[in-house]
Amino acid sequence: MSLGQPNPNNSEDPNFEQQLAEVEQSLLQLKERYTQIQQDRERQSELLHQQEQLKKQSRLQRDHTFKTQLKQIQEQLESIELNLESSLFSWGSLKEPFWQAVRFTGAGIVVGWILKSLVG
């Protein structure tokens, strides 16, 4: 059997298939998130334009409906900004670096104690 050909009796194949499925799922989630971010940015741009138009109109006319519309637009913009900010950080993206830091910090402490006991 050559090195480049898969071994049908290899016990790692199910593990590889599981990892591949996880990568595919992650890719789908990333695509969905990217689409959502694009839609949110477009909506944000539309709302900002609407907001500017209403501000111009409200300067000319003192009407309560303009203020209500401006308030609604501002609330929608805040919601969109939260959605866009949440695209930067998530527990899933921080989970692995967090546990690596915990593991290596713990290992560093143990090595430090060993070295201290050998020296001292």
Buried (B, 14 or more C-beta within 10 A) or exposed (E): EEEEEEEEEEEEEEEEEEEEEEEEEEEEEEEEBEEEBEEBEEBBEEBEEBBEEBEEEBEEEEEEEBEEBBEBBEEBBEEBEEBBEEEEEEEEEEEEEEEEEEEEEEEEEEEEEEEEEEEE
